[in-house]
């Protein structure tokens, strides 16, 4: 993955360098006819707009991925708490609920996370939550201790349900606003490369070097922006580490 991205950056940078050299040798560029203060001001305006759009996009895209991680961590905490809340419940009710807790973590790690990365979900975890709610609701409440445990367990199930739905939405929903910002970021990057070439940049060594550095930075920025769009895929992909912690922390109930 990283090697391919670096190769893309290098190839596009070399292409921009070649275009700069070719266009910079034209008669119009050599004459300096288009090198005016007005065009310089317009180029600065493009740069400023690009940076503003990029900043907004990075903030919104990063928050989406961060929200997914936070939801997953909250789910994992609720699973652990639920497991130990019912630890004092008589068997076989205790085993049934604790098996569901471990099964929840297994299903997310081994199945749901990959399905969400592909953009869909078959509802297996939602079914587990429904079954879990039924089993917890049926727990005995003959004593104050058991009654409190059941109430706390039901609260954990509600937390699981709310955060699971929010996590699925964060992983699968397409935000038109963020997509628009991404499109504007790509257009802005293209303009920042195309504008100096179109106005007649001379093919001097310092100009070519400047265009090479600018192209490399902008291509890397666009690639990183595209990778940020999907929180479950790419170089910034989130992992179900919180649920793996559940798997390794909770003992077999039997």
C-alpha positions in Angstrom: 0.0 0.0 0.0 2.6 2.6 1.1 4.9 1.6 -1.8 2.1 2.1 -4.3 1.3 5.5 -2.9 4.9 6.6 -3.0 5.1 5.4 -6.6 2.0 7.4 -7.5 3.5 10.5 -6.0 6.8 10.1 -7.8 5.2 9.4 -11.2 2.9 12.4 -11.0 5.7 14.6 -9.8 7.9 13.6 -12.7 5.0 14.2 -15.1 4.5 17.7 -13.7 8.2 18.4 -14.0 8.1 17.3 -17.7 5.1 19.5 -18.4 6.8 22.5 -16.6 9.9 22.1 -18.8 7.9 21.8 -22.0 5.5 24.7 -21.4 8.3 26.8 -19.9 10.2 26.7 -23.1 7.4 28.2 -25.2 7.8 31.6 -26.6 5.0 33.1 -24.5 6.5 31.8 -21.2 10.0 32.9 -22.2 8.9 36.4 -23.0 7.4 36.8 -19.5 4.3 38.4 -21.0 1.9 36.9 -18.4 4.1 37.6 -15.3 2.0 40.3 -13.8 1.0 41.5 -10.3 -2.7 40.7 -11.0 -2.0 37.1 -11.9 0.2 36.7 -8.8 -2.6 38.0 -6.6 -5.0 35.6 -8.2 -2.6 32.7 -7.6 -2.3 33.7 -4.0 -6.1 33.7 -3.7 -6.3 30.2 -5.1 -3.7 29.1 -2.6 -5.6 30.6 0.4 -8.9 29.1 -0.7 -7.3 25.7 -1.1 -5.8 25.8 2.4 -9.1 26.8 3.9 -11.1 24.0 2.2 -8.4 21.5 3.0 -8.4 22.5 6.7 -12.2 22.1 6.9 -12.1 18.8 5.1 -9.4 17.3 7.3 -11.3 18.4 10.5 -14.6 16.8 9.4 -13.1 13.6 7.9 -10.8 13.1 11.0 -13.7 13.6 13.4 -15.7 10.9 11.6 -13.0 8.4 12.1 -12.4 9.5 15.6 -16.1 9.2 16.4 -16.1 5.6 15.1 -13.2 4.7 17.4 -14.8 6.3 20.4 -18.1 4.5 19.7 -16.2 1.2 19.5 -14.4 1.9 22.8 -17.7 2.7 24.5 -19.2 -0.5 23.2 -16.2 -2.5 24.5 -16.4 -0.9 27.9 -20.2 -1.7 28.1 -19.5 -5.3 27.1 -16.9 -5.7 29.9 -19.2 -4.1 32.4 -22.1 -6.3 31.3 -20.0 -9.4 31.7 -19.1 -8.7 35.3 -22.6 -7.3 36.2 -24.1 -10.7 35.7 -21.3 -12.6 37.2 -23.2 -13.1 40.4 -26.4 -14.3 38.6 -27.2 -18.1 39.1 -26.4 -20.4 36.2 -27.5 -21.1 33.5 -28.7 -17.4 33.1 -25.2 -16.1 33.8 -23.5 -18.3 31.3 -26.1 -17.4 28.6 -25.5 -13.7 28.9 -21.7 -14.0 29.3 -21.6 -16.2 26.2 -23.5 -13.5 24.3 -21.0 -10.9 25.5 -18.0 -12.8 24.2 -19.9 -13.7 21.0 -20.6 -10.0 20.4 -16.8 -9.2 20.5 -16.1 -12.2 18.3 -18.7 -11.3 15.7 -17.4 -7.7 15.5 -13.8 -8.7 15.1 -14.2 -11.7 12.9 -17.2 -10.5 10.8 -18.9 -7.2 11.1 -15.8 -5.0 10.9 -14.8 -6.4 7.5 -18.4 -6.1 6.3 -18.6 -2.5 7.3 -15.3 -1.9 5.5 -17.0 -3.2 2.4 -19.8 -0.8 2.9 -22.6 -3.1 4.2 -23.8 -4.9 7.3 -26.0 -8.0 7.6 -27.4 -7.1 11.0 -25.8 -10.0 12.9 -24.6 -7.8 15.7 -28.0 -6.0 15.9 -29.6 -9.5 16.3 -27.1 -10.3 19.1 -28.1 -7.1 20.9 -31.8 -8.0 20.6 -31.2 -11.5 22.0 -29.0 -10.0 24.8 -31.8 -7.6 25.8 -34.2 -10.5 26.0 -31.9 -12.6 28.1 -31.0 -9.7 30.5 -34.6 -8.8 30.9 -35.3 -12.3 31.9 -32.6 -12.4 34.6 -33.9 -13.2 38.1 -34.4 -10.2 40.5 -35.3 -12.1 43.7 -32.9 -10.0 45.8 -31.8 -6.4 45.8 -28.4 -7.5 44.6 -29.8 -9.4 41.6 -32.3 -6.6 40.9 -29.5 -4.0 40.8 -27.4 -6.2 38.6 -30.2 -6.6 36.1 -30.9 -2.9 35.9 -27.2 -2.1 35.4 -27.0 -4.9 32.8 -30.0 -3.4 30.9 -28.3 0.0 31.0 -25.2 -1.6 29.4 -27.3 -3.1 26.7 -28.8 0.3 25.9 -25.3 1.7 25.7 -24.3 -1.1 23.3 -27.4 -0.5 21.1 -27.0 3.3 20.9 -23.2 3.2 20.2 -23.4 0.3 17.8 -26.0 2.1 15.6 -23.9 5.2 15.7 -20.7 3.3 14.8 -22.4 1.6 11.8 -23.7 5.0 10.6 -20.2 6.5 10.9 -18.8 3.6 8.9 -21.4 3.3 6.1 -23.1 6.7 5.7 -21.8 9.1 3.0 -21.7 12.7 4.1 -22.4 15.0 1.1 -20.8 17.9 2.8 -17.5 16.0 3.4 -17.6 14.6 -0.2 -18.0 18.2 -1.5 -15.1 19.4 0.5 -13.0 16.5 -0.8 -13.9 17.4 -4.4 -13.1 21.0 -3.7 -9.7 19.9 -2.3 -8.9 17.9 -5.4 -9.9 20.8 -7.7 -7.9 23.3 -5.6 -4.8 21.1 -5.8 -5.1 20.8 -9.6 -5.5 24.6 -9.9 -2.4 25.2 -7.7 -0.4 23.1 -10.2 -2.1 24.3 -13.4 -2.3 28.0 -12.7 1.5 28.8 -12.8 1.9 26.6 -15.9 -1.0 28.3 -17.7 0.2 31.8 -17.0 3.6 31.1 -18.5 6.1 29.9 -15.9 9.6 30.0 -17.3 11.6 26.7 -17.4 14.3 27.9 -15.1 15.9 25.4 -12.7 14.5 27.0 -9.6 11.0 27.1 -11.2 11.2 23.4 -12.1 12.4 22.5 -8.6 9.6 24.5 -7.1 7.0 22.8 -9.2 8.4 19.4 -8.4 8.2 20.0 -4.6 4.8 21.6 -4.9 3.5 18.7 -7.0 4.8 16.1 -4.6 3.3 17.8 -1.6 0.0 18.3 -3.3 -0.3 14.8 -4.6 0.5 13.4 -1.2 -2.1 15.8 0.3 -4.8 14.7 -2.1 -4.0 11.0 -1.5 -4.1 11.5 2.2 -7.4 13.3 1.9 -8.9 10.5 -0.1 -7.7 7.9 2.4 -9.3 9.9 5.2 -12.7 9.7 3.5 -13.1 6.0 4.5 -12.4 5.4 8.2 -12.2 1.6 7.8 -9.9 1.3 4.7 -6.6 2.7 3.7 -3.6 3.9 5.6 -5.7 5.6 8.2 -8.1 2.7 8.7 -9.4 2.0 12.2 -9.0 -1.4 13.7 -11.3 -3.3 16.2 -8.6 -3.2 18.9 -11.2 -2.3 21.6 -13.1 -5.5 20.9 -9.9 -7.6 20.7 -9.2 -6.3 24.2 -12.6 -7.7 25.2 -11.7 -11.1 23.7 -8.4 -11.3 25.6 -9.7 -9.8 28.9 -12.9 -11.8 29.6 -12.5 -15.4 30.7 -14.6 -18.3 29.4 -17.8 -18.3 31.6 -17.8 -22.0 31.9 
